[in-house]
Amino acid sequence: MAIEAAIAAGLPIRIVGSGPDLARLEATYDRPDVVFLGAVSDAELADLYAGCLALLVPNIEEFGIAAVESQAAGRPVVAVNRGGVRETVVTGVTGVLVDAEDASSIAAALRATDFAAFDGAAIRRHAEGFSTESFQAKMMALVERVAGGELQPMRP
């Protein structure tokens, strides 16, 4: 779906990963605007995020770490409005959420979005809310509230 959306929008796409469909997809989309990179190192992935127009997430994921990683690099996300991206992507601020799960709707969003208008620093700041440090601080605050008696345990 991501490949079809990018083609329909007239944008090049780079695909990272080496899943079981790689050979079939490479054969189906043998064109210069579709580049299959296979497995890449963490450093290469960070460079790809930093240099991309946007990360395209057409599938539904529980959390979606790739969307947060892209935002940590200051790049927006275009994703289907389902699953974890609802928690991590802020439409108009850190990306675009598309309601329909089809290539034409994603392509329309890609064509309609001014990616240069996104503020990379604001996107990075938003992603910091999902960092290990942020999680630990929130967890400690919750534990302190519970230990301090602010929250009462549930009784059976």
Accessible surface in RSA format (square Angstrom, percent):
REM  Atomic radii and reference values for relative SASA: ProtOr
REM  Chains: A
REM  Algorithm: Lee & Richards
REM  Probe-radius: 1.40
REM  Slices: 20
REM RES _ NUM      All-atoms   Total-Side   Main-Chain    Non-polar    All polar
REM                ABS   REL    ABS   REL    ABS   REL    ABS   REL    ABS   REL
RES MET A   1    96.90  50.2  52.25  34.6  44.65 106.3  56.88  48.4  40.02  53.0
RES ALA A   2    16.37  15.0  15.31  23.6   1.06   2.4  15.31  21.6   1.06   2.8
RES ILE A   3    11.55   6.6  11.38   8.5   0.17   0.4  11.38   8.2   0.17   0.5
RES GLU A   4    77.36  44.4  75.47  57.1   1.90   4.5  27.10  52.4  50.26  41.0
RES ALA A   5     0.00   0.0   0.00   0.0   0.00   0.0   0.00   0.0   0.00   0.0
RES ALA A   6     3.20   2.9   3.20   4.9   0.00   0.0   3.20   4.5   0.00   0.0
RES ILE A   7    42.30  24.1  30.83  23.0  11.47  27.7  31.23  22.5  11.08  30.1
RES ALA A   8    60.14  55.3  30.49  47.0  29.65  67.4  41.52  58.5  18.62  49.3
RES ALA A   9    15.61  14.4   0.00   0.0  15.61  35.5   1.04   1.5  14.57  38.6
RES GLY A  10    64.76  79.9   0.00   N/A  64.76  79.9  35.87  98.4  28.89  64.7
RES LEU A  11    47.66  26.5  46.64  33.4   1.03   2.6  47.01  33.0   0.66   1.8
RES PRO A  12   102.64  74.8  86.50  78.8  16.14  58.7  86.74  71.6  15.90  98.8
RES ILE A  13    19.58  11.1  14.71  11.0   4.87  11.7  19.03  13.7   0.55   1.5
RES ARG A  14   157.14  66.0 134.41  68.5  22.74  54.1  27.68  37.8 129.46  78.5
RES ILE A  15    36.79  20.9  34.98  26.1   1.81   4.4  36.43  26.2   0.36   1.0
RES VAL A  16    62.64  41.2  35.73  32.3  26.91  64.8  35.73  31.0  26.91  73.0
RES GLY A  17    27.66  34.1   0.00   N/A  27.66  34.1  25.86  71.0   1.81   4.0
RES SER A  18    72.08  60.9  45.88  61.2  26.20  60.4  20.19  43.0  51.90  72.7
RES GLY A  19    44.02  54.3   0.00   N/A  44.02  54.3  30.06  82.5  13.96  31.3
RES PRO A  20   144.15 105.1 103.24  94.1  40.91 148.7 117.17  96.7  26.98 167.7
RES ASP A  21    71.31  50.0  70.54  70.2   0.77   1.8   8.34  19.6  62.97  62.8
RES LEU A  22    41.83  23.3  38.74  27.7   3.09   7.8  40.42  28.4   1.41   3.8
RES ALA A  23    76.16  70.0  67.74 104.5   8.42  19.2  69.70  98.2   6.46  17.1
RES ARG A  24   138.00  57.9 128.75  65.6   9.26  22.0  76.25 104.2  61.75  37.4
RES LEU A  25    42.85  23.9  42.85  30.7   0.00   0.0  42.85  30.1   0.00   0.0
RES GLU A  26    75.04  43.1  68.50  51.8   6.54  15.6  21.42  41.4  53.62  43.8
RES ALA A  27    81.43  74.9  50.48  77.9  30.95  70.4  61.41  86.5  20.02  53.0
RES THR A  28    82.77  58.9  50.39  51.1  32.38  77.2  45.30  60.8  37.47  56.6
RES TYR A  29    31.63  14.8  29.72  16.9   1.91   5.0  11.71   8.8  19.91  24.5
RES ASP A  30   130.60  91.5 100.41  99.9  30.19  71.4  21.89  51.5 108.71 108.4
RES ARG A  31    97.04  40.7  86.52  44.1  10.52  25.0  26.11  35.7  70.93  43.0
RES PRO A  32   133.47  97.3 104.19  95.0  29.28 106.4 117.14  96.7  16.33 101.5
RES ASP A  33    40.08  28.1  35.40  35.2   4.68  11.1  26.34  62.0  13.74  13.7
RES VAL A  34     8.44   5.6   0.25   0.2   8.19  19.7   0.25   0.2   8.19  22.2
RES VAL A  35    63.78  42.0  61.02  55.2   2.77   6.7  63.78  55.4   0.00   0.0
RES PHE A  36    35.00  17.5   9.23   5.7  25.77  67.0   9.23   5.6  25.77  73.7
RES LEU A  37    62.93  35.0  38.92  27.8  24.01  60.4  43.97  30.9  18.96  51.0
RES GLY A  38    15.33  18.9   0.00   N/A  15.33  18.9  14.02  38.5   1.30   2.9
RES ALA A  39    82.70  76.0  53.66  82.8  29.04  66.1  56.92  80.2  25.79  68.3
RES VAL A  40    39.67  26.1  11.27  10.2  28.40  68.4  15.86  13.8  23.81  64.6
RES SER A  41    58.73  49.6  44.36  59.2  14.38  33.1  51.73 110.1   7.01   9.8
RES ASP A  42   126.60  88.7 116.62 116.1   9.98  23.6  38.66  91.0  87.94  87.7
RES ALA A  43    70.64  65.0  60.24  93.0  10.40  23.7  67.68  95.3   2.96   7.9
RES GLU A  44    90.97  52.2  88.60  67.0   2.37   5.6  34.88  67.5  56.09  45.8
RES LEU A  45    44.04  24.5  44.04  31.5   0.00   0.0  44.04  30.9   0.00   0.0
RES ALA A  46    54.33  50.0  48.83  75.4   5.50  12.5  51.78  72.9   2.55   6.7
RES ASP A  47   105.21  73.7  95.69  95.2   9.52  22.5  27.20  64.0  78.01  77.8
RES LEU A  48    37.39  20.8  32.23  23.1   5.16  13.0  34.97  24.6   2.42   6.5
RES TYR A  49    17.58   8.2  16.95   9.6   0.64   1.7  13.24   9.9   4.35   5.4
RES ALA A  50    61.88  56.9  42.23  65.2  19.65  44.7  42.57  60.0  19.31  51.1
RES GLY A  51    68.57  84.6   0.00   N/A  68.57  84.6  35.66  97.9  32.91  73.7
RES CYS A  52    35.53  26.9  24.23  27.0  11.30  26.6  30.15  76.4   5.38   5.8
RES LEU A  53    86.71  48.3  74.98  53.6  11.73  29.5  78.93  55.4   7.78  20.9
RES ALA A  54    22.60  20.8   3.70   5.7  18.89  43.0   3.70   5.2  18.89  50.0
RES LEU A  55    36.36  20.2  34.89  25.0   1.47   3.7  36.36  25.5   0.00   0.0
RES LEU A  56    32.12  17.9  15.96  11.4  16.16  40.6  16.07  11.3  16.04  43.2
RES VAL A  57     9.33   6.1   8.28   7.5   1.05   2.5   9.33   8.1   0.00   0.0
RES PRO A  58    25.63  18.7  22.70  20.7   2.94  10.7  22.91  18.9   2.73  17.0
RES ASN A  59    82.02  56.6  71.92  69.5  10.10  24.3  38.59  92.9  43.43  42.0
RES ILE A  60    91.51  52.1  64.06  47.7  27.45  66.2  64.18  46.2  27.33  74.2
RES GLU A  61    61.92  35.6  52.58  39.8   9.35  22.3  27.84  53.9  34.08  27.8
RES GLU A  62   173.26  99.5 148.63 112.4  24.63  58.6  66.24 128.1 107.02  87.4
RES PHE A  63    88.86  44.5  86.15  53.4   2.71   7.1  86.50  52.4   2.36   6.8
RES GLY A  64     6.53   8.1   0.00   N/A   6.53   8.1   2.25   6.2   4.28   9.6
RES ILE A  65   103.07  58.7 100.94  75.2   2.13   5.1 100.94  72.7   2.13   5.8
RES ALA A  66    32.02  29.4  31.90  49.2   0.11   0.3  31.90  44.9   0.11   0.3
RES ALA A  67     1.00   0.9   0.47   0.7   0.53   1.2   0.47   0.7   0.53   1.4
RES VAL A  68    12.73   8.4  12.60  11.4   0.13   0.3  12.73  11.1   0.00   0.0
RES GLU A  69    64.77  37.2  59.49  45.0   5.28  12.6  24.24  46.9  40.53  33.1
RES SER A  70     0.00   0.0   0.00   0.0   0.00   0.0   0.00   0.0   0.00   0.0
RES GLN A  71     1.15   0.6   1.15   0.8   0.00   0.0   0.16   0.3   0.99   0.8
RES ALA A  72    56.34  51.8  40.96  63.2  15.38  35.0  42.70  60.1  13.64  36.1
RES ALA A  73    28.89  26.6   9.67  14.9  19.22  43.7  20.05  28.2   8.84  23.4
RES GLY A  74     1.24   1.5   0.00   N/A   1.24   1.5   0.28   0.8   0.96   2.1
RES ARG A  75    47.82  20.1  47.82  24.4   0.00   0.0   9.03  12.3  38.79  23.5
RES PRO A  76     0.00   0.0   0.00   0.0   0.00   0.0   0.00   0.0   0.00   0.0
RES VAL A  77     0.00   0.0   0.00   0.0   0.00   0.0   0.00   0.0   0.00   0.0
RES VAL A  78     0.17   0.1   0.17   0.2   0.00   0.0   0.17   0.2   0.00   0.0
RES ALA A  79     0.60   0.5   0.16   0.3   0.44   1.0   0.60   0.8   0.00   0.0
RES VAL A  80     0.63   0.4   0.01   0.0   0.62   1.5   0.01   0.0   0.62   1.7
RES ASN A  81    31.39  21.6  31.39  30.3   0.00   0.0   0.00   0.0  31.39  30.3
RES ARG A  82    76.02  31.9  74.28  37.9   1.74   4.1  24.12  33.0  51.89  31.5
RES GLY A  83    34.76  42.9   0.00   N/A  34.76  42.9  22.11  60.7  12.64  28.3
RES GLY A  84     4.44   5.5   0.00   N/A   4.44   5.5   3.92  10.8   0.52   1.2
RES VAL A  85     6.69   4.4   6.12   5.5   0.57   1.4   6.12   5.3   0.57   1.6
RES ARG A  86   138.38  58.1 112.70  57.4  25.68  61.2  33.31  45.5 105.07  63.7
RES GLU A  87   134.77  77.4 115.34  87.3  19.43  46.3  39.09  75.6  95.68  78.1
RES THR A  88     0.01   0.0   0.00   0.0   0.01   0.0   0.01   0.0   0.00   0.0
RES VAL A  89     5.77   3.8   0.00   0.0   5.77  13.9   0.00   0.0   5.77  15.7
RES VAL A  90    64.73  42.6  61.41  55.6   3.31   8.0  64.73  56.2   0.00   0.0
RES THR A  91    83.16  59.1  62.45  63.3  20.71  49.4  56.17  75.4  26.99  40.8
RES GLY A  92    56.78  70.0   0.00   N/A  56.78  70.0  29.97  82.2  26.81  60.0
RES VAL A  93    72.41  47.7  66.38  60.1   6.03  14.5  70.05  60.9   2.37   6.4
RES THR A  94     0.00   0.0   0.00   0.0   0.00   0.0   0.00   0.0   0.00   0.0
RES GLY A  95     0.00   0.0   0.00   N/A   0.00   0.0   0.00   0.0   0.00   0.0
RES VAL A  96    26.43  17.4  26.43  23.9   0.00   0.0  26.43  23.0   0.00   0.0
RES LEU A  97    34.82  19.4  16.95  12.1  17.87  44.9  16.95  11.9  17.87  48.1
RES VAL A  98    12.60   8.3   9.11   8.2   3.49   8.4  12.60  10.9   0.00   0.0
RES ASP A  99    99.78  69.9  93.19  92.8   6.59  15.6  35.70  84.0  64.08  63.9
RES ALA A 100    39.39  36.2  31.00  47.8   8.39  19.1  37.88  53.3   1.51   4.0
RES GLU A 101    82.34  47.3  58.93  44.6  23.41  55.7  16.69  32.3  65.65  53.6
RES ASP A 102    56.34  39.5  53.36  53.1   2.98   7.0  36.29  85.4  20.06  20.0
RES ALA A 103    24.80  22.8  20.82  32.1   3.99   9.1  20.82  29.3   3.99  10.6
RES SER A 104    78.01  65.9  70.71  94.4   7.30  16.8  50.57 107.7  27.44  38.4
RES SER A 105    31.56  26.7  22.86  30.5   8.70  20.0  12.48  26.6  19.07  26.7
RES ILE A 106     0.62   0.4   0.62   0.5   0.00   0.0   0.62   0.4   0.00   0.0
RES ALA A 107     0.45   0.4   0.45   0.7   0.00   0.0   0.45   0.6   0.00   0.0
RES ALA A 108    47.02  43.2  43.29  66.8   3.73   8.5  44.90  63.2   2.12   5.6
RES ALA A 109    15.58  14.3   7.62  11.8   7.96  18.1  14.95  21.1   0.63   1.7
RES LEU A 110    14.90   8.3   9.67   6.9   5.23  13.1   9.67   6.8   5.23  14.1
RES ARG A 111   140.14  58.8 104.51  53.3  35.62  84.8  57.82  79.0  82.32  49.9
RES ALA A 112    90.62  83.3  49.61  76.6  41.01  93.3  61.19  86.2  29.43  78.0
RES THR A 113    27.40  19.5  10.96  11.1  16.44  39.2  10.82  14.5  16.58  25.1
RES ASP A 114    93.42  65.4  79.50  79.1  13.92  32.9  39.57  93.1  53.85  53.7
RES PHE A 115    12.21   6.1   7.06   4.4   5.16  13.4   7.34   4.5   4.87  13.9
RES ALA A 116    97.65  89.8  58.64  90.5  39.01  88.7  71.13 100.2  26.52  70.3
RES ALA A 117    77.28  71.1  39.91  61.6  37.37  85.0  50.99  71.8  26.29  69.6
RES PHE A 118    29.04  14.5  11.26   7.0  17.77  46.2  14.89   9.0  14.14  40.5
RES ASP A 119    78.75  55.2  69.34  69.0   9.41  22.2  33.24  78.2  45.51  45.4
RES GLY A 120    19.72  24.3   0.00   N/A  19.72  24.3  10.62  29.1   9.10  20.4
RES ALA A 121    41.59  38.2  38.03  58.7   3.56   8.1  38.82  54.7   2.78   7.4
RES ALA A 122    22.85  21.0  19.09  29.5   3.75   8.5  19.54  27.5   3.31   8.8
RES ILE A 123     0.12   0.1   0.12   0.1   0.00   0.0   0.12   0.1   0.00   0.0
RES ARG A 124   103.90  43.6 103.03  52.5   0.88   2.1  36.04  49.3  67.87  41.1
RES ARG A 125   143.75  60.4 132.92  67.8  10.82  25.8  64.52  88.2  79.22  48.0
RES HIS A 126    50.79  27.8  37.89  26.3  12.89  33.0  30.45  31.4  20.33  23.7
RES ALA A 127     6.00   5.5   1.46   2.3   4.54  10.3   2.28   3.2   3.72   9.8
RES GLU A 128   108.95  62.6 103.14  78.0   5.81  13.8  42.12  81.5  66.83  54.6
RES GLY A 129    30.56  37.7   0.00   N/A  30.56  37.7  25.26  69.3   5.30  11.9
RES PHE A 130    69.07  34.6  39.61  24.5  29.46  76.6  45.11  27.3  23.96  68.6
RES SER A 131    36.27  30.7  25.75  34.4  10.52  24.2  31.12  66.3   5.16   7.2
RES THR A 132    88.83  63.2  79.35  80.4   9.48  22.6  46.95  63.1  41.88  63.3
RES GLU A 133   124.52  71.5 118.46  89.6   6.06  14.4  65.50 126.7  59.02  48.2
RES SER A 134    23.35  19.7  14.86  19.8   8.50  19.6  16.78  35.7   6.57   9.2
RES PHE A 135   122.37  61.2 119.90  74.3   2.47   6.4 122.24  74.1   0.13   0.4
RES GLN A 136   100.32  56.1  98.46  72.0   1.86   4.4  31.72  67.5  68.60  52.0
RES ALA A 137    63.48  58.4  50.59  78.1  12.88  29.3  58.20  82.0   5.27  14.0
RES LYS A 138   130.01  63.4 120.17  73.7   9.85  23.4  90.65  81.6  39.36  41.9
RES MET A 139    83.99  43.5  80.98  53.6   3.01   7.2  70.21  59.7  13.78  18.3
RES MET A 140   106.41  55.1 106.41  70.4   0.00   0.0  77.48  65.9  28.93  38.3
RES ALA A 141    51.70  47.5  47.30  73.0   4.40  10.0  50.41  71.0   1.29   3.4
RES LEU A 142    75.89  42.3  74.75  53.5   1.14   2.9  75.19  52.8   0.70   1.9
RES VAL A 143    75.38  49.6  73.38  66.4   2.00   4.8  75.16  65.3   0.23   0.6
RES GLU A 144   111.38  63.9 101.42  76.7   9.97  23.7  39.54  76.5  71.84  58.7
RES ARG A 145   104.23  43.8 103.04  52.5   1.19   2.8  34.78  47.5  69.45  42.1
RES VAL A 146    75.16  49.5  66.41  60.1   8.75  21.1  66.41  57.7   8.75  23.7
RES ALA A 147    87.09  80.1  45.63  70.4  41.46  94.3  56.74  79.9  30.35  80.4
RES GLY A 148    62.28  76.8   0.00   N/A  62.28  76.8  32.50  89.2  29.78  66.7
RES GLY A 149    38.04  46.9   0.00   N/A  38.04  46.9  26.77  73.5  11.27  25.2
RES GLU A 150   126.35  72.5  93.62  70.8  32.73  77.9  41.02  79.3  85.33  69.7
RES LEU A 151    67.41  37.5  63.87  45.7   3.54   8.9  65.07  45.7   2.34   6.3
RES GLN A 152   129.41  72.4 105.21  76.9  24.20  57.6  55.25 117.6  74.16  56.2
RES PRO A 153    93.25  68.0  75.47  68.8  17.78  64.6  87.28  72.1   5.97  37.1
RES MET A 154   185.95  96.3 155.57 103.0  30.38  72.3 121.41 103.2  64.54  85.5
RES ARG A 155   194.86  81.8 165.48  84.4  29.37  69.9  62.27  85.1 132.59  80.4
RES PRO A 156   181.03 131.9 107.05  97.6  73.98 268.9 147.10 121.5  33.93 210.9
END  Absolute sums over single chains surface
CHAIN  1 A     9348.1       7267.1       2081.0       5607.3       3740.8
END  Absolute sums over all chains
TOTAL          9348.1       7267.1       2081.0       5607.3       3740.8
